[in-house]
Every structure is written in structure tokens, then in C-alpha cells.
Amino acid sequence: MAKIVHDDVLCEAHGVCTTIDPSRFELDDDDRLHIHDHEVSDADRPTVEQAVIRCPRQALSIRE
């Protein structure tokens, strides 16, 4: 199954991913990204792909 990979160094907490998929992505009070489920099902893949594509710092990716 595909998994989301997050690069803490690149992430600047713009929150685009949290807007696209708020049930999966969350920024805490310190602007650190938390991913609630790293595994990407086929049904969820289009939404996660949008979060990856729209990340301004390209801090997200999908690994097969």
C-alpha cells in the first residue's frame, strides 16, 4: 500500500494540506504537521495526491 512521506525540514506549515484533507493532516499549536494516517488507500489517493501536488514547499510525497 502507498504511504505518505513528510519532510519536516521542507515543511513551512502553510496548511494547504490541512485544507485539502483536514481529517488526515493537522497542524499543532507549534505549526508542526501531524499525519493521522500515513497509509493511502485507493479511495483516498486522489485527495492525498492533491495535497502532495499543492504543497508549496513540496514537503509531501507518496511512496509506493
C-alpha positions in Angstrom: 0.0 0.0 0.0 1.2 3.5 -0.7 2.3 5.8 2.2 2.6 9.5 2.7 6.1 10.8 3.3 6.6 14.1 5.1 9.8 16.1 5.1 10.0 18.2 8.3 12.8 20.3 7.0 11.0 21.5 3.9 7.6 22.0 5.6 6.8 25.6 6.5 3.3 24.9 7.9 1.4 26.7 5.1 -1.5 24.4 5.9 -2.6 23.7 2.3 -2.7 20.0 3.0 -4.9 20.6 6.1 -7.4 22.5 3.9 -7.5 19.7 1.3 -7.7 16.8 3.8 -8.4 18.0 7.3 -9.2 14.5 8.6 -5.7 13.3 7.7 -3.4 16.4 8.1 -3.3 18.7 11.2 -1.0 21.5 12.3 -0.5 21.7 16.0 0.0 24.9 18.1 3.7 24.9 17.2 2.9 24.7 13.5 4.2 21.1 13.2 2.4 18.8 10.8 0.8 15.6 12.1 -0.4 13.0 9.7 -3.1 10.9 11.2 -2.9 8.0 8.7 0.2 7.5 6.6 -1.3 4.7 4.5 -3.1 5.8 1.4 -6.0 3.6 0.2 -7.1 3.7 -3.5 -10.2 5.6 -2.5 -8.2 8.3 -0.7 -5.4 8.6 -3.2 -6.9 11.4 -5.3 -7.3 13.6 -2.3 -3.8 12.8 -1.0 -2.3 13.4 -4.4 -3.9 16.9 -4.4 -2.3 17.7 -1.1 1.1 16.5 -2.4 0.8 18.5 -5.7 -0.4 21.7 -4.0 2.2 21.7 -1.1 4.1 25.0 -1.7 7.4 23.5 -0.4 7.0 20.0 -1.9 7.3 18.6 1.7 4.9 15.8 1.0 5.2 12.8 -1.3 3.7 9.3 -1.8 5.9 6.3 -1.7 4.8 3.0 -3.2 
